[in-house]
């Protein structure tokens, strides 16, 4: 029987550089709609099967993947072959309290899991280093993007102007209504003096998670031309992407999609 071809989301400029990467999505042909999270899939075997299928479509070995136990923080871990497989087969071995992963080792997949939070992928084509970040509002406010870029600069001598970045599907400013504490926390960082990521609409606050991470990358020294924004709102398009806000509204089952990246083998 023919295998259903999975529709992996990829960034054009990372693909042009030969960087193996991709984002899974909601897929009705797979168990639990293609959910790859042990926390929300119907069972651990279903999560493993979905990872196997999605990672195969991306072109990476799911069993070698490094995953963090995400806590909406700003800790970014530098990992190597020694950590291969951490969190791949179950959550117990995932790196504790880690929302960002960086590696220079080829063919070592890094994965973060999202359902409205922004997945951010970074690649340094000069020093051949990759990063995957889970950036919800708390991680964004805490500066996970700046932490990751600073780690690349410190450990590898990365020039931010050479970095390529992609911000994947996440809840858009159209749907991300938030309370005062989110806006106050963001503005207290004094990174957004022009209030680019803050929207007041009908007496309610909306936070632009896309713009906040674009701004963070810009402040870290990444040229806007080097950043690719998916521009896909997971809440608006919850039929294609897992969305926690859609789940809270009772419209659709919970789940997580993954953003995966690895340093290419060879000289890519």
Buried (B, 14 or more C-beta within 10 A) or exposed (E): EEEEEBEBBBBEBBEEBEBBBBBBBBBEEBBBBBBBBBEBBBEEEBBBBBBBBBBEBBBBBBBBBBBBBBBBBBBBBBBEEEBBBBBBBEEEBBBEEBBBBBBBBBBBBBBBBBBBBBBBBBBBBEBBBBBBBBBBBBBBBBBBBBBBBBBBBEEBEBBBEBBBBBBBBBBBBEBBBBEEEBBEBBBEBEBBEEEBBBBEEEEEBBBBBBBBBBBBBBBBBBBEEBBBBBEBBBBBBBEBBBBBBBBEEEEBBBBBBBBBBBBBEEEE
